[in-house]
Every structure is written in C-alpha cells, then in structure tokens.
Amino acid sequence: MFQLLRGFALPAAACDGSRDGDSRYANLFRKLDLNDDGRVDIAELQTGLRAMGIPLGKEAEEKIFKAGDTNQDGQLDFEEFMQYLKDHEKKMKLAFKSLDKNNDGKIEASEVVQSLKILGISISEKQAEKILQSIDADGTMTVDWNEWRDHFMFNPATDIEEIIRYWKHSTVLDIGDSLTVPDEFTEEEKKTGQWWRQLLAGGVAGAVSRTGTAPLDRLKVMMQVHGSKSNKMNIASGFKQMLKEGGVRSLWRGNGVNVVKIAPETAIKFWAYEQYKKILTKDDGKLGTVERFVSGSLAGATAQTSIYPMEVLKTRLAVGKTGQYSGMFDCAKKILKREGVKAFYKGYIPNILGIIPYAGIDLAVYELLKSTWLEHYASSSANPGVFVLLGCGTVSSTCGQLASYPLALIRTRMQAQASVEGAPQLNMVGLFQRIIANEGIRGLYRGIAPNFMKVLPAVSISYVVYEKMKQNLGIA
C-alpha cells in the first residue's frame, strides 16, 4: 500500500529567530538540550523532537544521532550538532536543485511530476500540488529553498530517492490470499537490518490475522469442495457440520500450514523480486511502473511455485475428517504414498493463472481509488490518512478476488479431488465444464460469501498487529 507522507514537517516554532546559520542552529540546539548541560544525548533528541511535533521513530532518530556523533561519545555537543545540520543541508540543497528543473529557485508542481516520472513514478499535477502544499509555508503553491530546508531539517533522508520514499509509505495488509507486489527496501534499510524487521512485522501480522479468520477460511474451502446444487451448504449449515464432525477445534484445521508457509513465501518473494528487478532494469538504471508490476507478478509466481505443496496440504487438512491425518507431516506422507509427488502440484496451473488478474486488478483499483480521493476530497494535505487507505485496500483486494475467484475455486477442487470419495479426477478445463453444466456460473463462486466476510476483520487485525510490531521493533 502506498501513502504520501506528511509526518516530517518542521513546525514554524522550531525555526524562530534568525535564519542566519549559527543562530538558527543554536535555537534548535537549545530546544533539544533539555537539561542545559551543553550536550544532547539520544533520549533528549527523541524527547525534544517529539515536543516539537516531529516524532521520526526510533530508527530515524538513531540514524541522525549516529551521523552527528563523530567522536562516538554517546552525546552531541553544539559543534557536532551544527556540523551535522550543515552537512545535511548540503545534501538537501542537492536534492532541491535536482527538483528545480528551470533553476529559478522554486519548485513547482510540474517539476515534481517531471522528476518523479524520471524515477519511474507517475503522479498527476494535482497530486504534485498536494505534496507541495505539505511543504509550502507561505501559500504561494511553490516551494523555495528556505521552506524546503525547514521541512526536511530533521528528515534523515540523504538524497532525492530517499525523500520520494518518505512520500510513499508501505502498509502490509494480509488476508490469507496475498499475491500483491512485494515491498521495496533502500540500500540503507538493507544495511541497517530494517528490511528484516519489516518482513518480520508483516509475517507476525499475517499469522495473527490468518489465525483470527481461520474458521471462515476453512468454511470457504468446505463450500468450494462440497457445495453443489444437491448439497446446498451455506454459512450456518457449514459451521454446524464442522462443529458436529470435529468440535470447536476443527474450525482451525489446516491453519497451522497456512501460518507456517508465510515465512518461506515472504522470503522467496522478496529475494525473487530483487532478482527480477535487476533483470528488468532499463539501461539508464531506472525501473518503470510496468517493470515493477511484472517483477512483482513474477516474484509472486516464483514464491507460489516454491511453497505450493503446502497449499495442497492446507486444503487436504481443511477438508479432511477428524482422525484422518495426525498432522501436516502425516498428511504429506499419506499423499506421497498413495498419489505420488505429482499430487503436490494439483491445481498449480489455475493458481498461477490467478496471480495476474488478482495482482493487476488489486494494484490498479487501489491506485485509482487513492488518486480519486486525493484529487476530489483532499483539501490541504497529500496524506490520504489511514482509514482512507484501509478502505482503498479493502475494496481493491475484494475486486482482485472477485476477478480471480473462479480460478481459486478450480484450484481448490483439483487439490481436494483425490480425497473426495467417488469424485472424478478432472483437469482444469474438465472441471470448468462440469461446474458450468451442473451448477451454472454461480457454481464458480461457491464459498465467496465467507471469503468476503473475512476481508474486513483480516485487514483490520493485520493492520493493528503490524503497527504494534513496528513500534516494538523500532521501525520508523
């Protein structure tokens, strides 16, 4: 998910007094030196920035402190503080000049559009105006050097690409069917280890979210496999059947595999995305929107191929009866013994075919909804806000599922065919034809009701846990 970020604005109060060099730095230093001992430690820096309305997050604050503390004594004296800000201003000046295409000392909306386009990011002029509004202090709809410098004074970004990254913010929303484009990490995030903390936070959020909505997920699988014109299984009767057959505990059958596969799937997707990006990067070193989407789709396909046997295990456990399998490994052994290795890739083709419509529609609808909101409802900020983004993400994910659901149903039926007594072993085309002939188009959407029911709670649980994990792991 992408969010234009405004949280790094420097309040006017932080820049009172003269704008001339040392005087300005001295005013800022006094605000941070809470005990007036002429030195600022990391705790004072964090408290002082929060008091000025600039809560950067632990990672960013430590980055600033580490860069400024040249003698590594654990404190910043005024000379170190002033030198850090001078060095940082030079970097911000270069970033400002790279955006100021006509060299008139001001950044305009058209220049922001042009600069982002060069970096492979397409935005409208109205969206660029919203970005400028978050920096523009005098209401001229242009940004001069003083406004730019004050806005990014305590932003630890070092170049224009990192600044653009602060204008984009990624949020992990996991609903158990995630095939979206993986997040990207800067070289700095890779070096500092922030990348694995973000992946860990996303993994834990996904595990909690999937566990919380597991009963609805199992009901969906049961309805996909056993639902038909003759067996009119609905939400109420499906739950009753599961409870009668295996008790409350059976509602979570197959969830263990669903949680276990998060880690390898995320790791493979991240690694594959980096490799595909290198292959598809243009001669000028830039990666366009199309290349980014293709890289993400290929990375999703690679990850799915690698962990697909676990998908089959999850389905078999979900439709299995009490006592049929003692666990994941017992299920794998029995499938291997009776059906061979090939059984672990049943339904693979419809699964891979479903990646493109799901990821493509999810991404396109999300960007369309977000852009529409920014252009018509954003009054003074380039930040849509958490609830708008959650709404966009929920709707876009639902649209993606709607488009790819028939393929997901065929995949599940193929995975479960061998475990259903008397069921013919059909291929993808044969199953499509049989479902259409016996149940009509409606038959391709069996189980979609519990699937939609789990989207909102899954997204909400995932988001809350992800934010809590980010706080605990010190992710800015």
ROFILUM-973446 format. One record per residue (C-alpha): residue number from 1; residue in one letter; x, z, y. Coordinates in Angstrom, 1 decimal, decimal comma. Example, Ala and Ser with C-alpha at 12.3 -4.5 7.8 and 13.67 -1.06 7.14 Angstrom:
<recs>
 resi resn     xx     zz     yy
    1    A   12,3    7,8   -4,5
    2    S   13,7    7,1   -1,1
</recs>
This chain:
<recs>
 resi resn     xx     zz     yy
    1    M    0,0    0,0    0,0
    2    F    1,3   -0,8    3,5
    3    Q    0,7    1,3    6,6
    4    L    2,0    0,6   10,1
    5    L    3,6    3,9   11,1
    6    R    3,4    5,6   14,5
    7    G    4,7    9,1   13,5
    8    F    8,1    8,7   15,1
    9    A    7,1    8,6   18,7
   10    L    9,1   10,8   21,1
   11    P    6,8   12,8   23,4
   12    A    7,3   12,4   27,2
   13    A    8,1   16,1   27,3
   14    A   11,2   15,5   25,3
   15    C   12,6   13,2   27,8
   16    D   12,0   15,1   31,1
   17    G   14,7   15,4   33,7
   18    S   17,3   12,7   34,5
   19    R   17,6    9,7   32,2
   20    D   21,3    9,6   33,0
   21    G   23,4   10,1   29,9
   22    D   24,7   13,7   29,5
   23    S   21,9   15,3   31,5
   24    R   19,3   13,8   29,2
   25    Y   21,3   14,8   26,1
   26    A   21,7   18,3   27,5
   27    N   17,9   18,7   28,0
   28    L   17,3   17,7   24,4
   29    F   20,1   19,9   23,0
   30    R   18,6   23,0   24,8
   31    K   15,2   22,3   23,2
   32    L   16,8   22,3   19,8
   33    D   19,2   25,2   20,3
   34    L   16,6   27,9   19,7
   35    N   19,0   30,9   19,7
   36    D   21,0   29,7   22,7
   37    D   24,4   30,0   20,9
   38    G   25,5   26,5   21,8
   39    R   25,1   25,2   18,3
   40    V   22,3   23,7   16,3
   41    D   22,0   24,2   12,5
   42    I   19,7   22,3   10,2
   43    A   16,9   24,9   10,4
   44    E   17,0   24,8   14,2
   45    L   16,9   21,0   14,1
   46    Q   13,9   20,9   11,8
   47    T   12,0   23,6   13,8
   48    G   12,9   22,1   17,1
   49    L   11,8   18,6   16,1
   50    R    8,5   19,9   14,8
   51    A    8,0   21,8   18,1
   52    M    8,5   18,5   20,0
   53    G    5,9   16,8   17,7
   54    I    8,5   14,8   15,7
   55    P    8,2   16,0   12,1
   56    L   10,5   13,5   10,4
   57    G   10,6   15,0    6,9
   58    K   13,5   16,8    5,2
   59    E   15,3   13,6    4,1
   60    A   15,4   12,0    7,6
   61    E   16,4   15,3    9,3
   62    E   19,2   15,9    6,8
   63    K   20,4   12,3    7,4
   64    I   20,6   12,9   11,1
   65    F   22,4   16,2   10,7
   66    K   24,9   14,7    8,2
   67    A   25,7   11,8   10,5
   68    G   26,2   14,1   13,5
   69    D   28,1   16,9   11,9
   70    T   31,5   15,2   12,0
   71    N   33,6   18,3   11,3
   72    Q   31,3   19,4    8,4
   73    D   31,0   23,0    9,5
   74    G   27,2   23,1    9,0
   75    Q   26,4   23,1   12,7
   76    L   26,1   20,6   15,6
   77    D   27,8   21,6   18,8
   78    F   26,9   19,7   22,0
   79    E   29,8   17,3   21,7
   80    E   28,8   16,3   18,2
   81    F   25,1   16,1   19,2
   82    M   25,9   13,9   22,2
   83    Q   28,2   11,6   20,2
   84    Y   25,6   11,1   17,5
   85    L   23,0   10,1   20,1
   86    K   25,4    7,8   21,9
   87    D   26,3    6,1   18,6
   88    H   22,6    5,9   17,6
   89    E   21,7    4,4   21,0
   90    K   24,2    1,6   20,4
   91    K   22,6    0,7   17,1
   92    M   19,1    0,9   18,7
   93    K   20,4   -1,4   21,5
   94    L   21,4   -4,0   19,0
   95    A   18,0   -3,7   17,3
   96    F   16,3   -4,1   20,7
   97    K   18,4   -7,2   21,5
   98    S   17,5   -8,8   18,2
   99    L   13,8   -8,5   19,1
  100    D   14,3   -9,5   22,7
  101    K   14,5  -13,3   21,9
  102    N   14,4  -14,5   25,5
  103    N   16,8  -11,8   26,8
  104    D   14,5  -10,7   29,7
  105    G   15,0   -7,0   28,9
  106    K   11,5   -6,6   27,5
  107    I    9,9   -7,0   24,0
  108    E    6,6   -8,9   23,9
  109    A    4,1   -9,3   21,0
  110    S    5,1  -12,9   20,4
  111    E    8,8  -11,8   19,9
  112    V    7,7   -9,2   17,4
  113    V    5,7  -11,8   15,4
  114    Q    8,7  -14,2   15,5
  115    S   11,2  -11,5   14,4
  116    L    9,1  -10,3   11,5
  117    K    8,4  -13,8   10,4
  118    I   12,2  -14,4   10,1
  119    L   12,3  -11,3    7,8
  120    G    9,5  -12,7    5,6
  121    I    6,7  -10,6    7,0
  122    S    3,7  -12,4    8,6
  123    I    1,5  -10,5   11,1
  124    S   -0,9  -11,7   13,8
  125    E   -0,3  -11,3   17,5
  126    K   -3,0   -8,6   17,7
  127    Q   -1,2   -6,6   15,1
  128    A    2,1   -7,0   17,0
  129    E    0,3   -5,7   20,1
  130    K   -0,8   -2,6   18,2
  131    I    2,8   -2,0   17,3
  132    L    3,9   -2,3   20,9
  133    Q    1,1    0,0   22,1
  134    S    2,5    2,7   19,9
  135    I    5,8    2,4   21,8
  136    D    4,6    1,3   25,3
  137    A    4,6    4,3   27,6
  138    D    3,6    2,6   30,9
  139    G    0,7    0,4   29,7
  140    T    2,4   -3,0   30,5
  141    M    1,9   -4,3   26,9
  142    T    5,7   -4,9   26,8
  143    V    8,5   -2,5   25,8
  144    D   11,6   -2,1   27,9
  145    W   14,9   -0,5   26,8
  146    N   14,0    3,0   28,0
  147    E   10,7    3,0   26,1
  148    W   12,4    1,7   23,0
  149    R   15,2    4,2   23,2
  150    D   12,9    7,2   23,8
  151    H   10,6    6,1   20,9
  152    F   13,5    5,8   18,4
  153    M   15,7    8,6   19,7
  154    F   15,3   10,7   16,5
  155    N   14,4    8,0   14,1
  156    P   17,3    7,8   11,6
  157    A   16,9    4,0   11,2
  158    T   20,2    2,2   11,8
  159    D   19,1   -1,5   12,2
  160    I   16,0   -3,6   12,7
  161    E   15,2   -4,0    9,0
  162    E   15,0   -0,2    8,6
  163    I   12,9    0,0   11,8
  164    I   10,5   -2,5   10,2
  165    R   10,4   -0,4    7,1
  166    Y    9,2    2,5    9,3
  167    W    6,4    0,2   10,4
  168    K    5,4   -0,2    6,8
  169    H    4,6    2,8    4,6
  170    S    4,0    2,7    0,8
  171    T    1,4    4,8   -0,9
  172    V    1,1    5,0   -4,7
  173    L   -2,5    4,7   -5,9
  174    D   -2,7    4,7   -9,7
  175    I   -6,0    4,1  -11,5
  176    G   -4,6    3,5  -15,0
  177    D   -4,7   -0,3  -14,7
  178    S   -1,9   -0,7  -12,1
  179    L   -0,4   -4,1  -12,1
  180    T    0,5   -4,2   -8,4
  181    V    3,7   -5,3   -6,8
  182    P    6,4   -2,5   -7,1
  183    D    7,6   -0,7   -4,1
  184    E   10,9   -1,7   -2,4
  185    F   13,8    0,6   -1,5
  186    T   16,5    0,2    1,0
  187    E   20,2    0,4    0,1
  188    E   20,3    3,8    1,8
  189    E   17,4    5,1   -0,3
  190    K   19,2    3,9   -3,4
  191    K   22,4    5,6   -2,4
  192    T   20,8    8,9   -1,5
  193    G   18,6    9,1   -4,6
  194    Q   15,3    8,9   -2,6
  195    W   14,2    6,0   -4,8
  196    W   14,0    8,0   -8,0
  197    R   12,2   10,8   -6,2
  198    Q    9,6    8,4   -5,0
  199    L    9,3    7,0   -8,5
  200    L    9,0   10,5  -10,0
  201    A    6,4   11,5   -7,4
  202    G    4,4    8,3   -8,3
  203    G    4,8    9,0  -12,1
  204    V    3,6   12,5  -11,9
  205    A    0,6   11,4   -9,6
  206    G   -0,2    8,7  -12,2
  207    A    0,0   11,2  -15,1
  208    V   -2,3   13,7  -13,4
  209    S   -4,7   11,0  -12,3
  210    R   -5,0    9,4  -15,8
  211    T   -5,5   12,8  -17,4
  212    G   -8,2   13,7  -15,0
  213    T  -10,1   10,5  -15,6
  214    A   -9,2   10,1  -19,4
  215    P  -12,8   10,7  -20,6
  216    L  -14,1    7,8  -18,5
  217    D  -11,2    5,6  -19,7
  218    R  -12,0    6,4  -23,4
  219    L  -15,7    5,7  -22,8
  220    K  -14,8    2,3  -21,3
  221    V  -12,7    1,4  -24,4
  222    M  -15,5    2,5  -26,7
  223    M  -18,1    0,5  -24,8
  224    Q  -15,8   -2,6  -24,8
  225    V  -15,2   -2,4  -28,6
  226    H  -18,5   -1,1  -29,9
  227    G  -21,0   -2,1  -27,3
  228    S  -23,3   -5,1  -28,1
  229    K  -26,9   -6,2  -27,9
  230    S  -27,7   -4,3  -31,1
  231    N  -25,6   -1,2  -30,2
  232    K  -26,8   -0,5  -26,6
  233    M  -24,2    2,1  -25,8
  234    N  -24,5    3,4  -22,2
  235    I  -22,6    6,1  -20,4
  236    A  -24,8    9,0  -21,6
  237    S  -25,1    7,9  -25,2
  238    G  -21,4    7,1  -25,3
  239    F  -20,4   10,6  -24,2
  240    K  -22,9   12,1  -26,7
  241    Q  -21,4   10,0  -29,5
  242    M  -17,8   11,0  -28,7
  243    L  -18,7   14,7  -28,4
  244    K  -20,7   14,7  -31,6
  245    E  -17,9   12,9  -33,6
  246    G  -14,9   14,9  -32,3
  247    G  -15,9   17,6  -29,8
  248    V  -14,7   18,0  -26,2
  249    R  -11,0   17,5  -27,2
  250    S  -11,8   14,0  -28,4
  251    L  -12,6   12,9  -24,9
  252    W   -8,9   12,8  -24,2
  253    R   -7,9   10,9  -27,4
  254    G   -5,3    8,2  -26,6
  255    N   -4,4    9,8  -23,2
  256    G   -1,0   11,0  -24,4
  257    V    0,2    7,5  -25,0
  258    N   -1,3    6,4  -21,6
  259    V    0,7    9,1  -19,8
  260    V    3,9    8,6  -21,9
  261    K    4,0    4,9  -21,0
  262    I    4,1    5,5  -17,2
  263    A    7,8    6,3  -17,1
  264    P    9,2    3,3  -19,1
  265    E    6,7    0,9  -17,4
  266    T    7,7    2,1  -13,9
  267    A   11,4    2,0  -14,6
  268    I   11,3   -1,5  -16,2
  269    K    9,0   -2,8  -13,4
  270    F   11,4   -1,5  -10,7
  271    W   14,5   -2,9  -12,4
  272    A   12,9   -6,3  -13,1
  273    Y   11,6   -6,6   -9,5
  274    E   15,1   -6,2   -8,2
  275    Q   16,4   -8,8  -10,6
  276    Y   13,7  -11,4   -9,8
  277    K   14,1  -10,8   -6,0
  278    K   17,8  -11,7   -6,4
  279    I   17,0  -14,9   -8,3
  280    L   14,3  -16,0   -5,8
  281    T   16,0  -15,0   -2,6
  282    K   16,5  -18,0   -0,3
  283    D   19,8  -19,4    0,8
  284    D   19,6  -17,5    4,2
  285    G   19,2  -14,2    2,3
  286    K   15,6  -13,7    3,2
  287    L   12,7  -13,1    0,9
  288    G    9,3  -14,6    1,9
  289    T    5,8  -13,3    1,1
  290    V    5,3  -15,8   -1,8
  291    E    8,7  -15,0   -3,3
  292    R    7,9  -11,3   -3,1
  293    F    4,5  -11,7   -4,8
  294    V    6,0  -13,9   -7,5
  295    S    8,8  -11,3   -8,1
  296    G    6,2   -8,6   -8,3
  297    S    4,0  -10,5  -10,8
  298    L    6,9  -11,4  -13,0
  299    A    8,1   -7,8  -12,9
  300    G    4,7   -6,6  -13,9
  301    A    4,6   -9,2  -16,8
  302    T    8,1   -8,0  -17,9
  303    A    7,1   -4,4  -17,9
  304    Q    3,9   -5,1  -19,7
  305    T    5,7   -7,1  -22,4
  306    S    8,1   -4,2  -23,0
  307    I    5,6   -1,5  -23,3
  308    Y    2,7   -3,5  -24,8
  309    P    2,9   -1,9  -28,3
  310    M    2,0    1,4  -26,5
  311    E   -1,1   -0,3  -25,1
  312    V   -2,2   -1,2  -28,7
  313    L   -1,5    2,4  -29,8
  314    K   -3,6    3,8  -26,9
  315    T   -6,6    1,5  -27,9
  316    R   -6,4    2,3  -31,6
  317    L   -6,2    6,1  -30,9
  318    A   -9,2    5,8  -28,5
  319    V  -11,5    4,0  -30,9
  320    G  -10,2    6,0  -34,0
  321    K  -12,2    8,7  -35,7
  322    T  -11,3   12,3  -36,0
  323    G   -8,6   12,8  -38,6
  324    Q   -7,8    9,0  -38,8
  325    Y   -4,4    9,5  -37,1
  326    S   -2,5   12,7  -36,7
  327    G   -0,8   11,4  -33,5
  328    M    0,9    8,5  -31,8
  329    F    3,7    8,1  -34,4
  330    D    1,3    8,4  -37,4
  331    C   -0,8    5,7  -35,8
  332    A    2,3    3,4  -35,3
  333    K    3,4    3,9  -38,9
  334    K   -0,1    3,1  -40,3
  335    I   -0,4   -0,1  -38,2
  336    L    3,1   -1,2  -39,2
  337    K    2,4   -0,6  -42,9
  338    R   -1,0   -2,3  -43,0
  339    E   -0,7   -5,1  -40,5
  340    G    3,0   -5,6  -39,7
  341    V    4,9   -5,9  -36,4
  342    K    2,6   -8,7  -35,1
  343    A   -0,3   -6,3  -34,8
  344    F    1,6   -4,5  -31,9
  345    Y    1,1   -7,7  -29,8
  346    K   -2,5   -8,4  -30,4
  347    G   -4,3   -9,3  -27,2
  348    Y   -1,0   -9,9  -25,4
  349    I   -2,0  -13,4  -24,1
  350    P   -5,2  -12,3  -22,3
  351    N   -3,3   -9,2  -21,0
  352    I   -0,6  -11,4  -19,4
  353    L   -3,1  -13,9  -18,1
  354    G   -5,0  -11,0  -16,4
  355    I   -1,9  -10,0  -14,3
  356    I   -2,2  -12,9  -11,8
  357    P   -5,8  -12,6  -10,8
  358    Y   -5,6   -8,8  -10,7
  359    A   -2,4   -8,5   -8,6
  360    G   -3,2  -11,6   -6,5
  361    I   -6,7  -10,5   -5,5
  362    D   -5,8   -6,9   -5,1
  363    L   -3,0   -7,8   -2,7
  364    A   -5,0  -10,4   -0,8
  365    V   -8,1   -8,4   -0,4
  366    Y   -6,1   -5,3    0,7
  367    E   -4,2   -7,2    3,4
  368    L   -7,4   -8,9    4,6
  369    L   -9,3   -5,6    4,9
  370    K   -6,4   -3,9    6,6
  371    S   -5,8   -6,8    9,1
  372    T   -9,6   -7,0    9,9
  373    W   -9,7   -3,3   10,6
  374    L   -6,6   -3,4   12,9
  375    E   -8,0   -6,4   14,8
  376    H  -11,5   -5,1   15,3
  377    Y  -11,5   -1,4   15,2
  378    A   -8,0   -0,1   16,1
  379    S   -8,2    0,9   19,8
  380    S   -4,8    2,2   20,7
  381    S   -2,8    2,7   17,5
  382    A   -1,0    0,4   15,0
  383    N   -1,7    3,1   12,3
  384    P   -5,0    2,5   10,4
  385    G   -5,0    6,0    9,1
  386    V   -5,0    7,5    5,5
  387    F   -8,8    7,2    4,9
  388    V   -8,9    3,5    6,1
  389    L   -6,0    2,7    3,8
  390    L   -7,5    4,5    0,8
  391    G  -10,8    2,7    1,4
  392    C   -9,0   -0,7    1,6
  393    G   -7,0    0,2   -1,6
  394    T  -10,1    1,2   -3,5
  395    V  -12,1   -1,9   -2,6
  396    S   -9,2   -4,3   -3,2
  397    S   -8,4   -2,7   -6,6
  398    T  -12,1   -2,9   -7,6
  399    C  -12,2   -6,6   -6,6
  400    G   -9,0   -7,2   -8,7
  401    Q  -10,5   -5,5  -11,7
  402    L  -13,8   -7,4  -11,3
  403    A  -11,8  -10,7  -11,5
  404    S   -9,6   -9,8  -14,4
  405    Y  -12,1   -7,6  -16,4
  406    P  -13,3  -10,3  -19,0
  407    L   -9,6  -10,8  -19,9
  408    A   -9,1   -7,0  -20,2
  409    L  -12,2   -6,7  -22,5
  410    I  -10,9   -9,6  -24,7
  411    R   -7,5   -7,9  -24,9
  412    T   -9,1   -4,5  -26,0
  413    R  -11,3   -6,2  -28,6
  414    M   -8,3   -8,0  -30,0
  415    Q   -6,2   -4,8  -30,1
  416    A   -9,0   -3,0  -31,9
  417    Q  -10,4   -5,7  -34,3
  418    A   -8,5   -4,6  -37,4
  419    S   -9,8   -1,0  -37,1
  420    V  -13,4   -2,0  -36,8
  421    E  -15,0   -2,4  -40,3
  422    G  -16,4   -5,9  -41,0
  423    A  -15,2   -7,3  -37,7
  424    P  -13,8  -10,9  -38,0
  425    Q  -10,2  -11,4  -36,8
  426    L  -10,7  -13,8  -34,0
  427    N   -8,2  -15,2  -31,4
  428    M   -8,8  -15,1  -27,6
  429    V  -10,9  -18,3  -27,5
  430    G  -12,9  -17,4  -30,6
  431    L  -13,7  -14,0  -29,1
  432    F  -14,8  -15,5  -25,8
  433    Q  -17,1  -18,0  -27,6
  434    R  -18,6  -15,2  -29,8
  435    I  -19,3  -12,8  -26,9
  436    I  -20,9  -15,6  -24,8
  437    A  -23,0  -16,8  -27,7
  438    N  -24,2  -13,3  -28,8
  439    E  -24,3  -11,4  -25,6
  440    G  -24,1  -13,8  -22,7
  441    I  -21,9  -13,5  -19,6
  442    R  -23,0   -9,9  -19,3
  443    G  -21,1   -9,1  -22,5
  444    L  -17,8   -9,9  -20,9
  445    Y  -18,4   -6,9  -18,5
  446    R  -19,3   -4,2  -21,1
  447    G  -17,8   -0,9  -20,1
  448    I  -17,2   -1,8  -16,4
  449    A  -19,5    1,0  -15,2
  450    P  -17,3    3,9  -16,3
  451    N  -14,3    1,8  -15,2
  452    F  -15,7    1,6  -11,7
  453    M  -16,7    5,3  -11,8
  454    K  -13,1    6,3  -12,4
  455    V  -11,6    4,4   -9,5
  456    L  -12,5    6,8   -6,6
  457    P  -11,5   10,0   -8,4
  458    A   -8,4    8,4   -9,8
  459    V   -7,3    7,1   -6,4
  460    S   -8,1   10,5   -4,8
  461    I   -6,3   12,5   -7,4
  462    S   -3,3   10,2   -7,4
  463    Y   -3,0   10,3   -3,6
  464    V   -3,3   14,1   -3,3
  465    V   -0,7   14,7   -6,1
  466    Y    1,6   12,0   -4,7
  467    E    1,6   13,6   -1,2
  468    K    2,2   17,1   -2,7
  469    M    5,1   15,8   -4,9
  470    K    6,6   14,1   -1,9
  471    Q    6,6   17,4    0,0
  472    N    8,1   19,3   -2,9
  473    L   10,8   16,6   -3,5
  474    G   11,7   16,4    0,2
  475    I   10,7   12,7    0,7
  476    A   10,1   11,7    4,3
</recs>
